[in-house]
Structures are given as structure tokens and as C-alpha cells.
């Protein structure tokens, strides 16, 4: 088969479409013939040499895919060769075939194109596990989503609205904010021109956000704490703004607030299986019913993954950029 290998870390040109050995499913695993994958920020960091795959994972980038089951390992039940699926991966999505633990498979939702289903697993699992399983967003509460036009952001907006929350977002252009509004965002904040703490306080009568989903890390830490409501919960899922920041613990105590920080890729199989099961139970009915949808910016050939990485690094896209096997 062919896959995107990274012989040496570097820029997008480091991604090489190469002939590599076919993977073989082990016990509890399935072999998926990949139709499409999607680009995530973690793929870019891996390409740059700063985010190695977990032990035992495929060396190729790609944290999600869609395709058809081509083989079953021993001990797998509930799935059959030919089933159309999408999957949460620890790596290997940028390839013509990938091995997946059966507990990380999801059926393709009704009404969603098989290719487009590749845009779902990583964002659905990230948003559901952080915003709902950890931060416990409830109906009537306010959630602030940083990077509202991203893949994570577009899913977070839709899921939060589906449960009856009020949604605030930050984005860097009017066009991106317009897309967020179309998905249901209530409070639109241009982070290049506005102070998100002040704008959020003004829009919530001084209360702030009950939940904040943050992809920036250190750069936003102090302001995120100031933007939290009493009993607020800050969920950090990214470090685009750095790794080390100063935390005012007094402000955190005063608000009886909580901070969580998680990654999805390195979690043990048991945790990923539980998250995928929760997503299938709670998110998939919303997709099946057409209440939420994957947001796709564009599709590019998987062999030209370098072009897709350039698109994502330039941050001009809305939603997900897909890599399609030709």
C-alpha cells in the first residue's frame, strides 16, 4: 500500500507519498481500507518532529479516517467485512489501509457521505469528552469556544446548541464569524479587534462563561480565568499560544472554578473506547437526524498532503480539510 511517511521532520515538503508494508490486524482489531482522512493540528506538530506517535501506534500521521472494513482480527464481533465506518486513530490515517481497535470504530451516520465521515471522529470525541464528559456543559449555560471556525469549533458550536446552551466564539475575521453564526453561535468576538473578556462579560450581564473550550494554552490562561463565571470550568485542549503561563490561583479560588487539560491521542485504549461509545450514544443520533453535520472546507488528494498542511497552517479554512485516497 501507499502512505504518507515523514523521512525527516520539517515543513510540508517533508510529507512523502511512499510505498510501505500493509498493516495486519491483531486481536480485537480491524483492517480498514481508507477512503479519506482529515488534517488535524497534531499532524502538523508530528510532521515538525515535536509529537511522536504513542508506543505501538502507526508511524504515519492521521488521527481519523473513513472507509470500509477489509479484514477482521480475532475476537472482533459486531462488525463485518464491507461495513462502511469511520474511526478514531492513534496514527496511520494518511494511508490506503490502517489497523484500528474495534472499540474505536463508528458507523457512518445516515445522510453523511462516506468521505465526509472522515471529518467526524476526532472532533466529535474531543468535544464530547471535554465539554460534556469533563466540563459537564448543561442546558442554559454559556460556553466560550476559542477558534470557533476550526474543525473542533464548528462541532462544539453545533453540539452546544443542540443541548440548549448559549454559545460564544472567537475568530479572526468577519467571514469566519459569519460561518459560526450560521452554525448557531450567539456571541461573535473578533479576537484581533476585540477583548474577548470584556465582550463576553457585556453579553452575559457580567456573568462570564460557564465553560471555556481553549486551544491556545498559556497565551489565554489569565484572560480565560477572568472570563469564567462563578463555578466555571476551563477545558484546555491545545497549546497554540504556548505551554507556560502564570495562573492567579486567588482568582480561581474566588470563582470556585476548575481547569482541566487533556489530549486524546495518548489516552489508553479503555478510555478511548469509552469516549467513542459515549459519542455513538449521544452525538450519532444528532448526526443521523440531520441536526448537526460535518463542516468541510475542501478535499485534496492524499498524495498531496503537503498542500493540505499548507492550507491548515495558513488558517484560512473553515471546518476540516480532507485528504482523499485517489
C-alpha positions as CSV (number, residue, x, y, z in Angstrom):
1,X,0.0,0.0,0.0
2,X,0.9,3.7,0.0
3,X,1.1,6.0,2.9
4,X,2.4,9.5,3.8
5,X,5.8,8.9,5.5
6,X,7.9,11.5,7.2
7,X,11.6,10.5,6.5
8,X,12.8,13.7,8.2
9,X,10.9,16.3,10.2
10,X,10.3,19.6,8.5
11,X,7.9,21.7,6.5
12,X,5.0,20.4,4.4
13,X,7.5,19.1,1.9
14,X,8.6,16.5,4.5
15,X,5.4,14.6,3.7
16,X,6.2,11.8,1.2
17,X,3.7,9.5,-0.5
18,X,5.6,6.2,-0.2
19,X,5.1,2.5,-0.8
20,X,5.0,0.8,2.6
21,X,4.1,-2.7,4.0
22,X,0.4,-3.4,4.5
23,X,-0.7,-3.5,8.2
24,X,-2.1,-6.7,9.7
25,X,-4.9,-6.6,12.2
26,X,-4.2,-8.3,15.6
27,X,-6.6,-9.5,18.2
28,X,-9.5,-7.1,18.7
29,X,-8.5,-5.0,15.6
30,X,-9.9,-4.5,12.2
31,X,-8.3,-3.6,8.9
32,X,-9.9,-0.5,7.2
33,X,-9.4,0.3,3.5
34,X,-9.2,4.1,3.8
35,X,-11.4,6.4,1.6
36,X,-10.4,9.6,3.3
37,X,-8.7,11.1,6.3
38,X,-8.6,14.7,7.7
39,X,-5.9,17.1,8.7
40,X,-5.5,18.0,12.4
41,X,-3.1,20.3,14.1
42,X,-1.5,17.4,15.8
43,X,-0.5,16.0,12.4
44,X,1.4,19.3,11.7
45,X,3.2,19.1,15.0
46,X,4.1,15.5,14.3
47,X,5.5,16.5,10.9
48,X,7.6,19.1,12.5
49,X,9.1,16.5,14.8
50,X,7.5,17.5,18.1
51,X,4.7,15.0,18.6
52,X,5.7,11.3,18.3
53,X,3.0,8.7,18.0
54,X,2.2,6.7,21.2
55,X,4.1,3.4,21.6
56,X,2.8,0.8,19.2
57,X,0.9,3.2,17.0
58,X,1.4,3.6,13.3
59,X,4.3,6.0,12.4
60,X,2.2,7.7,9.7
61,X,0.2,10.8,10.6
62,X,-3.6,10.9,10.6
63,X,-5.8,10.7,13.7
64,X,-9.1,9.8,12.0
65,X,-10.4,8.2,8.8
66,X,-13.3,6.8,7.0
67,X,-13.5,3.7,4.8
68,X,-14.6,0.1,4.5
69,X,-13.7,-2.8,6.7
70,X,-11.3,-5.1,4.7
71,X,-10.4,-7.6,7.4
72,X,-11.1,-8.7,11.0
73,X,-8.7,-9.8,13.6
74,X,-9.5,-12.5,16.1
75,X,-12.1,-11.7,18.8
76,X,-13.9,-9.0,16.8
77,X,-17.7,-9.1,16.9
78,X,-20.4,-6.7,15.7
79,X,-18.5,-5.7,12.5
80,X,-18.3,-7.4,9.1
81,X,-16.1,-7.1,6.0
82,X,-17.6,-4.4,3.8
83,X,-19.1,-2.3,6.6
84,X,-18.7,1.5,6.0
85,X,-17.1,3.0,9.0
86,X,-15.2,6.0,10.4
87,X,-12.6,5.6,13.1
88,X,-10.6,7.4,15.8
89,X,-6.9,6.6,15.4
90,X,-3.6,7.0,17.3
91,X,-2.0,7.4,13.9
92,X,-1.9,6.0,10.4
93,X,-4.9,7.7,8.8
94,X,-2.8,9.1,5.9
95,X,-2.6,5.8,4.2
96,X,-4.5,3.4,1.9
97,X,-5.1,1.0,4.8
98,X,-5.0,1.2,8.6
99,X,-5.5,-1.1,11.6
100,X,-8.0,0.1,14.2
101,X,-9.0,-1.3,17.6
102,X,-12.7,-2.3,17.2
103,X,-13.7,-0.1,20.1
104,X,-12.6,3.0,18.1
105,X,-14.9,2.3,15.2
106,X,-18.1,4.2,14.4
107,X,-20.7,3.5,11.7
108,X,-21.1,6.2,9.1
109,X,-24.0,8.4,10.1
110,X,-27.2,8.4,8.0
111,X,-27.1,11.1,5.3
112,X,-23.3,11.7,5.7
113,X,-21.1,10.9,2.7
114,X,-18.5,8.2,3.3
115,X,-15.7,10.6,2.5
116,X,-17.1,13.4,4.7
117,X,-17.4,11.0,7.7
118,X,-13.6,11.2,8.0
119,X,-14.1,14.7,9.4
120,X,-16.1,13.4,12.4
121,X,-14.3,11.1,14.8
122,X,-11.5,13.4,16.2
123,X,-13.7,16.5,16.6
124,X,-16.7,14.6,18.0
125,X,-14.7,12.7,20.5
126,X,-12.6,15.8,21.5
127,X,-15.7,18.0,22.0
128,X,-17.9,15.4,23.7
129,X,-15.2,14.2,26.1
130,X,-14.0,17.7,27.1
131,X,-17.1,19.9,27.0
132,X,-19.7,17.3,28.2
133,X,-17.9,14.4,30.0
134,X,-15.4,16.6,31.9
135,X,-16.8,20.1,31.9
136,X,-20.4,19.0,32.1
137,X,-22.0,21.7,30.0
138,X,-25.7,22.0,30.8
139,X,-28.7,23.5,29.1
140,X,-29.0,27.2,29.7
141,X,-25.3,27.6,30.4
142,X,-22.8,29.7,28.3
143,X,-19.8,28.2,26.6
144,X,-17.0,30.1,25.0
145,X,-15.3,28.3,22.1
146,X,-12.0,29.7,21.0
147,X,-11.3,29.2,17.3
148,X,-15.0,28.8,16.5
149,X,-14.4,28.3,12.8
150,X,-12.0,25.3,13.3
151,X,-13.0,21.7,13.0
152,X,-13.3,21.5,16.7
153,X,-15.0,24.8,16.9
154,X,-17.7,24.1,14.3
155,X,-18.5,20.8,16.1
156,X,-18.6,22.4,19.5
157,X,-21.0,25.2,18.4
158,X,-23.4,22.6,17.0
159,X,-23.3,20.3,19.9
160,X,-23.6,23.0,22.5
161,X,-26.7,24.5,20.7
162,X,-28.2,21.0,20.4
163,X,-28.2,20.7,24.2
164,X,-29.6,24.2,24.7
165,X,-26.5,26.1,25.7
166,X,-25.7,29.7,24.7
167,X,-22.5,29.8,22.5
168,X,-19.8,32.5,22.3
169,X,-17.0,32.2,19.8
170,X,-13.7,33.9,18.9
171,X,-12.4,34.0,15.4
172,X,-10.0,36.3,13.5
173,X,-12.2,37.5,10.6
174,X,-15.8,38.6,9.9
175,X,-16.1,35.8,7.4
176,X,-15.2,33.2,9.9
177,X,-17.6,34.7,12.5
178,X,-20.3,34.7,9.9
179,X,-19.8,31.0,9.4
180,X,-20.0,30.5,13.2
181,X,-23.3,32.4,13.3
182,X,-24.7,30.2,10.6
183,X,-24.0,27.2,12.8
184,X,-25.8,28.8,15.7
185,X,-23.2,30.9,17.6
186,X,-24.9,33.6,19.6
187,X,-22.0,35.9,20.7
188,X,-19.4,36.7,18.0
189,X,-16.0,38.1,19.0
190,X,-13.2,39.1,16.7
191,X,-10.1,38.4,18.7
192,X,-8.0,40.6,16.5
193,X,-10.1,43.7,17.2
194,X,-11.9,43.0,20.5
195,X,-11.1,41.9,24.1
196,X,-12.9,38.6,24.5
197,X,-13.1,39.0,28.3
198,X,-14.9,42.4,28.0
199,X,-17.1,41.3,25.1
200,X,-18.2,38.1,26.9
201,X,-18.9,39.9,30.2
202,X,-21.0,42.5,28.3
203,X,-23.0,39.9,26.5
204,X,-23.7,37.9,29.7
205,X,-24.6,40.8,32.1
206,X,-21.2,40.4,33.8
207,X,-21.5,36.7,34.5
208,X,-19.0,35.2,32.1
209,X,-18.7,31.7,30.6
210,X,-19.7,28.6,32.5
211,X,-17.4,26.6,30.2
212,X,-14.5,27.6,28.0
213,X,-13.0,25.3,25.4
214,X,-9.5,26.6,24.8
215,X,-6.9,25.7,22.1
216,X,-4.4,28.4,23.0
217,X,-3.0,27.4,26.4
218,X,-0.6,29.8,28.0
219,X,-1.4,32.9,26.0
220,X,-5.0,32.9,27.1
221,X,-4.7,31.4,30.6
222,X,-5.1,34.6,32.6
223,X,-7.8,36.0,30.4
224,X,-9.7,32.7,30.4
225,X,-9.8,32.6,34.2
226,X,-11.1,36.2,34.2
227,X,-13.7,35.3,31.6
228,X,-15.1,32.4,33.7
229,X,-18.3,32.6,35.6
230,X,-18.6,31.5,39.2
231,X,-18.3,27.7,39.2
232,X,-16.9,27.9,35.7
233,X,-14.8,25.2,34.0
234,X,-11.9,25.8,31.7
235,X,-11.0,22.9,29.3
236,X,-7.6,23.2,27.7
237,X,-7.1,21.1,24.6
238,X,-4.3,22.9,22.7
239,X,-1.1,24.8,23.1
240,X,-1.1,27.1,20.1
241,X,-0.3,30.0,22.4
242,X,2.5,28.3,24.4
243,X,3.0,25.9,27.3
244,X,3.9,28.1,30.3
245,X,1.7,30.8,31.8
246,X,1.1,32.4,35.1
247,X,-2.0,31.3,37.0
248,X,-3.8,33.6,39.5
249,X,-4.9,30.9,41.9
250,X,-6.7,33.5,44.0
251,X,-8.9,34.4,41.1
252,X,-9.6,30.7,40.5
253,X,-10.5,30.2,44.2
254,X,-12.7,33.3,44.2
255,X,-14.8,31.8,41.3
256,X,-14.7,28.2,42.7
257,X,-13.6,27.4,39.2
258,X,-11.8,24.3,37.7
259,X,-9.2,23.8,35.0
260,X,-8.8,20.5,33.0
261,X,-6.2,19.8,30.3
262,X,-6.4,16.7,28.1
263,X,-5.1,15.2,24.9
264,X,-7.0,12.4,23.2
265,X,-4.3,10.6,21.2
266,X,-2.3,9.3,24.2
267,X,-5.2,8.1,26.3
268,X,-5.3,4.3,26.9
269,X,-7.5,2.1,24.8
270,X,-10.1,1.7,27.5
271,X,-10.6,5.4,27.8
272,X,-10.8,5.9,24.0
273,X,-13.3,3.0,23.8
274,X,-15.5,4.7,26.5
275,X,-15.4,8.0,24.7
276,X,-16.3,6.5,21.3
277,X,-19.2,4.6,22.9
278,X,-20.4,7.9,24.5
279,X,-20.1,9.7,21.2
280,X,-22.1,6.9,19.4
281,X,-24.8,7.1,22.1
282,X,-25.1,10.9,22.3
283,X,-23.7,12.5,19.1
284,X,-24.5,10.0,16.4
285,X,-28.4,10.4,16.8
286,X,-27.9,14.1,16.2
287,X,-26.0,13.3,13.0
288,X,-28.4,10.6,11.9
289,X,-31.3,13.1,12.3
290,X,-29.5,15.9,10.4
291,X,-29.4,18.2,13.5
292,X,-25.6,18.6,13.2
293,X,-23.3,18.0,10.3
294,X,-19.6,17.8,9.5
295,X,-18.2,21.1,8.2
296,X,-15.8,20.5,5.2
297,X,-13.7,23.3,3.8
298,X,-12.1,21.3,0.9
299,X,-10.9,17.9,-0.3
300,X,-7.4,17.3,-1.6
301,X,-5.7,14.2,-2.8
302,X,-4.0,12.3,0.0
303,X,-0.8,12.1,-2.1
304,X,-0.7,15.9,-1.9
305,X,-0.9,16.1,1.9
306,X,1.7,18.8,1.8
307,X,-0.8,21.2,0.1
308,X,-3.4,20.3,2.7
309,X,-1.0,21.1,5.5
310,X,-0.2,24.5,4.0
311,X,-3.9,25.3,3.9
312,X,-4.3,24.4,7.6
313,X,-1.2,26.3,8.7
314,X,-2.4,29.4,6.9
315,X,-5.6,29.2,8.9
316,X,-7.8,30.4,6.1
317,X,-10.1,27.4,6.2
318,X,-13.4,26.8,8.0
319,X,-14.1,23.3,9.4
320,X,-12.0,20.4,8.2
321,X,-9.6,19.8,5.3
322,X,-10.0,16.3,3.9
323,X,-7.4,14.0,2.3
324,X,-9.0,11.7,-0.2
325,X,-7.4,8.4,-1.5
326,X,-7.4,8.6,-5.3
